[in-house]
Amino acid sequence: HQHADHVGGVADLAYKMPCEQIFFAEGVTSELSPELESACKALVGTQLEELSYGDTLHVGQFVLRMIWPRMPVSGLENKDSIQFDVLYQDDKQRFRALLTGDAEKKELAELIAAGDIGDIDVLKLGHHGSKISLTAKQAQELLPELCLASAGEKNKYGHPSGECIEIVKNIGSCFLCTIDCGDICVCPAEGGPTIVCQKSFVD
């Protein structure tokens, strides 16, 4: 979606990082600010693509299925974030994750009610792990082994919230945040995913 903390770095990527495609939720490309549209086209050329509910992307052995939003959106609100059900499977291992963007517990409730979320190993917490990212009941229903939050150090919103962290830890899930870990790499592996953090930390 179009909030600066999610798309503000696109212009910096142009001519620096190879990129063939940028995907938006259906309806968003017609609502892009001139600055963001220009930055996107500098990165990938003139073709900007949209995804609709149920569309899938294949990246190597990963399959990303778009499960939110269910209808065209403007991309101007947190709830307009694309959410992906991510599946990796081969002869030896299976790995599943839910990527939520900035969506929150209301959108998560709709996904759970619709049966769009299966048995997940990893949950990327919505809205930087804010207090409205998920409920205790939702966490208990999803039971991810690992929950991740992306947030800036000393951010003015206090993300991730203590309430969210407590919910995650109460279900026995491991919690990691980019504030403590830097970049977090989660890779499918036999016996469960492996986790590599950019910097060491003490939990």
C-alpha positions as a printed Julia matrix, in Angstrom:
203×3 Matrix{Float64}:
   0.0     0.0     0.0
   1.02    3.59   -0.45
   2.17    4.69    2.99
   5.65    6.16    2.95
   7.1     3.64    5.39
   6.27    0.9     2.88
   7.01    2.51   -0.49
   9.23    5.45    0.4
  12.41    3.66   -0.66
  11.32    2.67   -4.17
  13.01    5.64   -5.82
  16.32    4.73   -4.16
  16.23    1.27   -5.78
  16.08    2.54   -9.36
  19.23    1.75  -11.34
  20.69   -0.01   -8.27
  18.77   -3.26   -7.97
  17.65   -5.48  -10.86
  13.86   -5.75  -10.8
  11.51   -6.99  -13.49
   8.07   -6.56  -11.92
   6.21   -4.61   -9.27
   2.82   -5.89   -8.17
   0.0    -3.87   -6.69
  -3.44   -4.88   -5.49
  -6.19   -4.47   -8.07
  -7.2    -0.83   -8.38
  -4.06    0.71   -6.93
  -2.18    1.62  -10.11
  -4.86    4.16  -11.02
  -4.46    5.78   -7.58
  -0.67    6.08   -7.46
   0.84    9.42   -6.58
   2.87   10.91   -9.47
   6.05   10.52   -7.41
   5.49    6.84   -6.68
   4.41    6.06  -10.23
   7.55    7.74  -11.57
   9.76    5.83   -9.13
   8.15    2.5   -10.03
   8.54    3.08  -13.75
  12.18    4.06  -13.26
  12.67    0.72  -11.53
  10.83   -1.64  -13.9
   9.79    0.34  -16.97
   6.29    1.31  -17.96
   4.43   -1.9   -17.1
   2.99   -1.98  -13.59
   0.96   -5.08  -12.76
  -2.02   -5.71  -10.53
  -3.04   -8.83   -8.63
  -6.54   -9.92   -7.71
  -7.81  -12.21   -4.97
  -6.76  -15.79   -5.67
  -3.92  -14.92   -8.07
  -0.71  -16.87   -7.57
   2.95  -16.08   -8.14
   5.57  -18.8    -8.59
   9.08  -17.93   -7.42
  11.3   -20.98   -7.67
   9.59  -23.57   -5.46
   7.66  -20.93   -3.55
   3.99  -20.36   -4.39
   2.49  -17.07   -3.21
  -1.31  -16.92   -3.27
  -2.94  -13.53   -2.82
  -5.68  -13.84   -0.2
  -6.3   -10.15    0.53
  -7.75   -7.72   -0.5
 -10.8    -9.39   -1.97
 -11.87   -6.44   -4.12
 -10.27   -3.41   -5.81
  -8.73   -0.9    -3.41
  -6.96    2.45   -3.55
  -3.9     1.38   -1.59
  -4.27    4.42    0.66
  -5.12    2.54    3.88
  -3.45   -0.14    5.99
  -6.27   -2.56    5.21
  -5.43   -2.3     1.49
  -2.17   -4.2     2.0
  -1.66   -7.31   -0.1
  -1.57  -10.45    2.03
   0.08  -13.62    0.74
  -0.27  -17.24    1.77
   3.25  -18.53    1.01
   3.89  -22.24    0.46
   7.18  -24.06   -0.14
   7.11  -27.79   -0.65
   9.46  -30.44   -1.99
  10.14  -34.13   -1.33
  11.73  -33.47    2.06
  10.14  -30.38    3.54
   7.1   -28.18    3.68
   6.99  -24.58    4.83
   4.09  -22.15    5.03
   3.97  -18.48    5.97
   1.46  -15.66    6.09
   2.66  -12.23    4.96
   0.29   -9.49    6.14
   1.75   -6.12    5.19
   0.07   -3.44    7.31
  -3.27   -5.25    7.6
  -4.65   -5.69   11.09
  -6.82   -7.99   13.21
 -10.07   -7.1    11.43
  -8.71   -8.27    8.08
  -7.09  -11.29    9.75
 -10.47  -12.24   11.23
 -12.03  -12.25    7.77
  -9.25  -14.45    6.39
  -9.63  -16.95    9.22
 -13.42  -17.02    8.88
 -13.13  -17.63    5.13
 -10.7   -20.52    5.61
  -8.03  -18.76    3.57
  -5.24  -19.49    6.07
  -3.93  -23.01    6.51
  -1.47  -24.46    9.0
   1.29  -21.84    9.06
   4.83  -22.03   10.38
   5.59  -18.31   10.22
   3.43  -15.23   10.71
   4.71  -11.85    9.6
   2.76   -9.74   12.08
   0.54   -7.04   10.63
   1.17   -3.33   11.1
   4.66   -3.74   12.59
   3.39   -5.79   15.52
   1.05   -3.07   16.77
  -1.49   -3.75   19.5
  -4.2    -4.1    16.84
  -2.3    -6.54   14.66
  -3.92   -9.68   16.09
  -5.94  -10.95   19.04
  -5.07  -13.69   21.51
  -7.82  -15.85   19.99
  -6.43  -15.39   16.48
  -2.93  -16.26   17.64
  -4.27  -19.42   19.28
  -6.11  -20.41   16.09
  -3.09  -19.86   13.85
  -0.41  -21.22   16.22
   2.64  -20.14   14.19
   6.0   -21.4    15.41
   7.61  -18.06   14.59
   6.23  -14.52   14.54
   8.15  -11.68   12.92
   7.75   -7.92   13.17
   9.42   -5.26   11.05
   9.85   -1.93   12.8
  12.3     0.95   12.94
  14.41    1.51   16.03
  12.95    4.19   18.34
   9.92    4.64   16.06
   7.41    7.18   17.38
   4.56    4.64   17.47
   6.21    2.26   19.9
   6.04   -0.69   17.51
   6.07   -3.55   18.24
   3.67   -3.28   21.15
   4.22   -5.11   24.42
   0.66   -6.39   24.17
   1.34   -8.04   20.81
   4.61   -9.57   22.02
   2.87  -11.01   25.08
   0.13  -12.57   22.92
   2.75  -14.22   20.73
   4.8   -15.55   23.62
   1.71  -16.84   25.45
   1.08  -19.33   22.63
   4.68  -20.54   22.77
   5.71  -18.87   19.53
   9.16  -17.41   19.04
   9.1   -13.64   18.45
  11.74  -11.76   16.45
  11.84   -8.11   15.41
  14.1    -6.28   12.99
  14.86   -3.74   15.74
  16.79   -6.43   17.59
  17.86   -8.69   14.73
  18.32   -6.5    11.67
  17.43   -8.45    8.53
  15.81  -11.8     9.33
  16.17  -14.65    6.85
  13.84  -17.64    7.24
  14.61  -20.64    5.03
  12.78  -23.96    4.59
  14.73  -26.9     6.0
  14.2   -30.48    7.13
  12.85  -30.53   10.65
  11.6   -26.94   10.45
  12.72  -23.59    9.05
  16.17  -22.19    9.78
  16.53  -18.58   10.9
  19.51  -16.34   10.23
  19.64  -12.83   11.74
  21.81   -9.98   10.5
  22.95   -9.16   14.02
  23.12  -11.17   17.2
  20.91  -10.34   20.16
  19.92  -11.61   23.57
  16.22  -12.35   24.1
